[in-house]
Amino acid sequence: MANSISQNNAVITGVGGWVPEKVLTNEDLAKTVDTNDEWIRTRTGISERHIAAPDEASSDMAAKAALAALEDAGSKPEEIDLLVVATITPDSAMPSTACHVQAKTGLVNATCFDISAACTGFVYALDIAHKYIITGASKKAMVIGVDKMSAVVDWQDRGTCVLFGDGAGAIILEAGSGESRGIIATTTKSDGRLSSILRIEAGGSAMPLTAENIGERRQYIKMEGNIVFKHAVRSMYEISEETLEKAGLTHSDIAWVVPHQANMRIITAIAEKLETPMERVVTNLERYGNTTAATIPLALNEAVKDGRIKEGDYVLLVAFGAGLTWGASVIQWGG
Ligand SMILES: CC(C)(COP(=O)(O)OP(=O)(O)OC[C@H]1O[C@@H](n2cnc3c(N)ncnc32)[C@H](O)[C@@H]1OP(=O)(O)O)[C@@H](O)C(=O)NCCC(=O)NCCS
């Protein structure tokens, strides 16, 4: 599915992020599983990650990011008419995490729902909100990517527990009035035939939780890391090229690439294929690990707030995750 330049444009007017207070370092992890700081840093690029408190749900982190984005945009909560939350770690199966965020932030006029596209969730949710805006169905939308991965990783599995962290990022999207082209082109893709390489088996309708499957640790993430790695590099590169072409741009036009933060080796491989120096790639996975749907808005938030991303810059967002799902969006920054 794809969309290209429209007569109407939608621009990002506010960004916000939140990570929990508690920091879990590689050294901390080495005390509980058979791993070490050197392996984790050289194989993944991650040094530490933030872990939510037991009573801190996805909606709590999302609400904090939402309030920060509202403040950044100078918007009131009641002006938001659409809230799309991307997450694979909802507070519970129902109601949606978006409804919990609504109650915690006073978005009283918003239609609220969640979408599930794992690490590509933010790009999918942005695409949905973009379409609401350009069709006139929404005037001011909020998009949040949030995940509490600490609730679904197997802390006894060194192959996965070292990779993930918790966090939330939010943006405000509205019809553009200035010079910026806003969201220029987005491409999203899926391949459900490869669902087994990254999955959580138990806890849904196919395998409701039982004492037996909990004992077998089937409620946690299972991943075939090597296969995921190869698909991630190829898919993120190809969809970046396709989306740049749709936007009528080339690599050299892009001021900043904001990729999904899963593994530094994946990011450097994509940057190389895109002929983009790492100085123009926003990374923060060293401090946060893979926060799934939150990685892109968290990285975007940092790069906007510290002045790296400036008015008029062309920015490429690109993500890959379970499903499989992958997606890219080309944006011209500014309101
Ligand atoms: C998970 C990942 C870091 C593993 O890196 P890798 O280089 O492929 O490593 P391998 O899985 O081949 O394992 C190499 C060795 O390290 C070991 N190892 C795995 N995790 C380890 C850890 N945390 N600490 C120490 N050793 C570890 C393995 O057991 C293996 O040992 P062996 O050679 O004795 O069998 C990598 O495959 C990856 O990042 N994949 C993509 C993950 C991802 O992006 N997921 C989210 C998608 S959005």
The ligand as an SDF file (V2000), in Angstrom:
LIG
                    3D

 48 50  0  0  0  0  0  0  0  0999 V2000
   20.3630  -11.2850   17.9690 C   0  0  0  0  0  0  0  0  0  0  0  0
   21.6630  -10.8950   17.3000 C   0  0  0  0  0  0  0  0  0  0  0  0
   22.2850   -9.7160   18.0330 C   0  0  0  0  0  0  0  0  0  0  0  0
   22.6140  -12.0780   17.4030 C   0  0  0  0  0  0  0  0  0  0  0  0
   23.8430  -11.7220   16.8050 O   0  0  0  0  0  0  0  0  0  0  0  0
   24.5880  -12.7480   15.8630 P   0  0  0  0  0  0  0  0  0  0  0  0
   25.8500  -12.1230   15.4830 O   0  0  0  0  0  0  0  0  0  0  0  0
   23.6160  -13.1310   14.8010 O   0  0  0  0  0  0  0  0  0  0  0  0
   24.8880  -13.9080   16.8590 O   0  0  0  0  0  0  0  0  0  0  0  0
   24.4160  -15.4490   16.7590 P   0  0  0  0  0  0  0  0  0  0  0  0
   22.9680  -15.5390   17.0650 O   0  0  0  0  0  0  0  0  0  0  0  0
   24.9420  -16.0230   15.4730 O   0  0  0  0  0  0  0  0  0  0  0  0
   25.2360  -16.0220   17.9500 O   0  0  0  0  0  0  0  0  0  0  0  0
   26.6620  -16.0870   17.9510 C   0  0  0  0  0  0  0  0  0  0  0  0
   27.0930  -16.7250   19.2600 C   0  0  0  0  0  0  0  0  0  0  0  0
   26.8650  -15.7810   20.3260 O   0  0  0  0  0  0  0  0  0  0  0  0
   26.0940  -16.4200   21.3450 C   0  0  0  0  0  0  0  0  0  0  0  0
   25.2520  -15.4230   21.9740 N   0  0  0  0  0  0  0  0  0  0  0  0
   23.9710  -15.0750   21.6640 C   0  0  0  0  0  0  0  0  0  0  0  0
   23.5480  -14.1130   22.4870 N   0  0  0  0  0  0  0  0  0  0  0  0
   24.5640  -13.8540   23.3190 C   0  0  0  0  0  0  0  0  0  0  0  0
   24.7310  -12.9490   24.3970 C   0  0  0  0  0  0  0  0  0  0  0  0
   23.7650  -12.1060   24.7920 N   0  0  0  0  0  0  0  0  0  0  0  0
   25.9220  -12.9290   25.0310 N   0  0  0  0  0  0  0  0  0  0  0  0
   26.9190  -13.7510   24.6730 C   0  0  0  0  0  0  0  0  0  0  0  0
   26.8290  -14.6190   23.6620 N   0  0  0  0  0  0  0  0  0  0  0  0
   25.6550  -14.6810   23.0130 C   0  0  0  0  0  0  0  0  0  0  0  0
   25.3100  -17.4970   20.6340 C   0  0  0  0  0  0  0  0  0  0  0  0
   24.9060  -18.5070   21.5150 O   0  0  0  0  0  0  0  0  0  0  0  0
   26.3190  -17.9730   19.6190 C   0  0  0  0  0  0  0  0  0  0  0  0
   27.1950  -18.8650   20.2600 O   0  0  0  0  0  0  0  0  0  0  0  0
   27.7650  -20.1560   19.4850 P   0  0  0  0  0  0  0  0  0  0  0  0
   28.5310  -19.6140   18.3170 O   0  0  0  0  0  0  0  0  0  0  0  0
   28.5970  -20.8170   20.5260 O   0  0  0  0  0  0  0  0  0  0  0  0
   26.5490  -20.9450   19.0940 O   0  0  0  0  0  0  0  0  0  0  0  0
   21.4470  -10.5490   15.8070 C   0  0  0  0  0  0  0  0  0  0  0  0
   21.1390  -11.6990   15.0850 O   0  0  0  0  0  0  0  0  0  0  0  0
   20.3800   -9.5440   15.6090 C   0  0  0  0  0  0  0  0  0  0  0  0
   20.4900   -8.4020   16.0320 O   0  0  0  0  0  0  0  0  0  0  0  0
   19.3110   -9.9140   14.8710 N   0  0  0  0  0  0  0  0  0  0  0  0
   18.2270   -9.0310   14.5780 C   0  0  0  0  0  0  0  0  0  0  0  0
   17.4910   -8.7330   15.8310 C   0  0  0  0  0  0  0  0  0  0  0  0
   16.4260   -7.7390   15.6060 C   0  0  0  0  0  0  0  0  0  0  0  0
   16.6430   -6.8070   14.9240 O   0  0  0  0  0  0  0  0  0  0  0  0
   15.2830   -7.9780   16.2340 N   0  0  0  0  0  0  0  0  0  0  0  0
   14.2090   -7.1040   16.2440 C   0  0  0  0  0  0  0  0  0  0  0  0
   13.6870   -6.9170   14.8550 C   0  0  0  0  0  0  0  0  0  0  0  0
   12.8130   -5.4870   14.7640 S   0  0  0  0  0  0  0  0  0  0  0  0
  1  2  1  0
  2  3  1  0
  2  4  1  0
  2 36  1  0
  4  5  1  0
  5  6  1  0
  6  7  2  0
  6  8  1  0
  6  9  1  0
  9 10  1  0
 10 11  2  0
 10 12  1  0
 10 13  1  0
 13 14  1  0
 14 15  1  0
 15 16  1  0
 15 30  1  0
 16 17  1  0
 17 18  1  0
 17 28  1  0
 18 19  1  0
 18 27  1  0
 19 20  2  0
 20 21  1  0
 21 22  1  0
 21 27  2  0
 22 23  1  0
 22 24  2  0
 24 25  1  0
 25 26  2  0
 26 27  1  0
 28 29  1  0
 28 30  1  0
 30 31  1  0
 31 32  1  0
 32 33  2  0
 32 34  1  0
 32 35  1  0
 36 37  1  0
 36 38  1  0
 38 39  2  0
 38 40  1  0
 40 41  1  0
 41 42  1  0
 42 43  1  0
 43 44  2  0
 43 45  1  0
 45 46  1  0
 46 47  1  0
 47 48  1  0
M  END
$$$$
